[in-house]
């Protein structure tokens, strides 16, 4: 418990003494629990002062989670000389009940179909050097009825309307997802304002002009992915016509015959050759030029070929940087995995709005706290995992209950032997000295 008290001391300005004490009980129980992570399950692993009713009251206590998540990152995980990105994505959690706040049908990439679930939009801070991400802000996404999405604009006829003139592209219609994401980005940037962050990485769902407009409105540059058949055009480089304005769009980009001058490097891995092309191109939906990287993979033996189109609004990024930054987007998926697998995001049974918010944010707070707790262990054992960490804390809980059951206090040697036995129960990679001792 002493490590947890030291780790959460930075949260003193944002929580009352009672709320912080209850949070420490929940953190300890989360590190010990071996079954489903529910409020009732946690109460069975807490020490004195962490009853079921106490945890229930805590779940209904309003908490400023944005500051809590950022404070843990700033104090324990931040490298002042590091390079950081923001990454955003949606996580869908299946639910079987009918009364959970925000319950609706959301598309699950795991099930490959819409399922009854609750959905959360999350923002994480990605450390480029350490190649890890830390959750910063999580907010529930509510289901949207068809009438609330807005009627689509009526289609006009072909050709340019008579008498129309060139003008700045109007503000696009922002979907509820983009509106929520914009609010999250603005709130996050206000909290982390001393930290220089210039880019946000989003998946291909946000590779559209409305998403680009929203991101640029926050002062960031977007890194995302376009459709494999996106209609891209090279800038016009021909002579000025005798009559009329100079064309803006040149030849349409042919993905089967990309310009040889755009090839920046080639990597061969067995029978697969990966070619990287770097271009500045135009898209008729985007008013500004785009920094585009096309990754082409060709299988020598079969002749099959596939490509992916990455883009950014930051024209100063190199091809290597753009591809590397986009690959770091997947680090947020590891946050989702850990929150579901270890910290209760998939298991919570709360139904009210405040309780659902607290349960989800607690799971992501544990992602940051567990990363900080793992740092000293991994200095000597780089493969030390979250399961090993939970095994350590569970062993402490078993040892504490064993000592309470003994009629007399045992000697230190028995303590050591019990500890070595308990710590091996459920561990994936116990340290070598513990294996020898057993």
Residue, then its C-alpha position, 0 to 999 in steps of 0.5 A: x500500500x505504501x507504493x500506492x500512497x506515494x504514487x497517488x500523492x500528486x492527486x491531493x490537490x484535486x480530491x478530498x481526503x476521503x475521496x483519495x483514501x477510497x481511491x487508494x483502496x480501489x487501486x489496491x483492490x484492482x491490483x489484487x483482484x483475479x476475477x471480474x472487476x466489479x464494485x462488489x468484486x473489488x470490495x472483497x479484495x480491499x482492506x479495512x475501510x473499503x466496504x461495498x457501500x464505501x465503493x458504491x458511494x465513491x462511484x457516485x462522487x463527481x471527479x475531475x478526471x481530466x486533471x487526474x489523468x494528466x497529473x499522473x502522466x506529468x509527475x510520473x511518466x513525462x519526459x520534458x525533452x520528449x516528442x509527443x503526439x495526441x492520438x484519438x479513437x473510439x472504444x466500444x464496450x459490450x453490455x447485456x443490460x438495458x438500463x446502462x447510461x448511454x446504451x445503444x447499438x455501436x459498431x464493434x470492430x471485433x464483432x464486425x457488426x453493431x452490438x448493444x454497447x456503450x461507447x467512449x471517445x478517448x484521447x491519449x498522449x503518445x511518447x514518440x521516443x518511448x513508443x507508448x501512449x498514456x490516456x489523457x481524457x475519456x468521455x462517453x459517446x451517446x447514441x444519436x437518433x437518426x433525426x438528430x444527425x441533420x438532413x443531408x444537403x440537396x444535390x444540385x445539378x451537374x456543372x458550375x451554377x451560372x454566375x457563381x464565383x470562387x470563395x473560401x470553402x465554408x465551414x463543414x457540417x460536423x457530426x456528433x462524433x467530431x463535435x465531441x472530439x473537438x470538445x475533448x481536444x480543446x479541453x485537453x490542450x488547455x490542461x497540457x498547454x505548457x507541453x508542445x504538441x503539434x499533431x493529432x493522429x486519427x484512424x481512417x474514419x477521420x480521414x475526411x475534410x470535416x475532420x481536417x477542418x475541426x483539427x485545424x481549428x484547434x491549432x493542430x495538424x492532422x495525421x490520418x489515412x485516406x481511402x485506397x482509391x482516393x482521387x488525388x491530383x498532382x499540382x498543375x505545372x504546365x504553361x498558363x493557358x491563353x485564356x482563363x485562369x491557370x488550372x489548379x489540378x494537374x494529372x490524376x494520381x495513378x496508384x498503379x504507376x506512381x511517379x518514379x521521382x516520388x520514390x524515397x526508399x525501398x525495403x525488401x523483407x523476404x519475398x515482399x518489397x515495400x516502396x514508399x512514395x512521398x508527394x504533395x498532392x491536391x484533393x477536391x474536397x480539401x482546400x489546402x495541399x496534402x502531404x501524402x505518403x503512399x506505401x506500396x507492397x508487392x509480393x515477388x512470387x505471386x505479383x500481388x500488390x496492395x497500397x495504403x495512403x497516409x496524409x497530413x496537413x503538415x507539409x513539413x513532415x518527411x515520409x519517414x516521420x509521417x509513416x512512423x507517427x501514423x504507426x504510433x496511433x496503434x498505441x492507443x489500442x493497447x490502452x484499450x486492451x489493458x483497460x478491458x483486460x485488467x482494469x474493469x472497462x469490460x466488466x463494470x456493471x454500473x448503470x447511472x451516468x456518474x457511476x459509468x463515467x467513474x468506472x470507465x475513467x478509473x480503468x484508464x487511470x489504472x493504465x497510467x498508474x500501472x505503467x508508473x508502477x512497472x518502471x522500477x520492476x522493468x529496470x531489472x526485468x524488461x519483460x515484467x508484465x501487468x500480470x506479474x505486477x498483479x501477482x506481486x500485489x495479490x501475494x501481499x494480500x495473501x501473505x497479510x491474511x496468512x499472518x492474521x490467521x497464525x496464532x503467533x508471529x512467525x520469524x522472518x525466514x518463514x515470511x520470505x518463504x511464504x512470499x516466494x511461494x505466493x508470488x509464483x501463483x499466476x505470474x508469467x515471468x517471475x524473476x530468476x531468483x524467485x524461481x531458484x528459491x522455489 
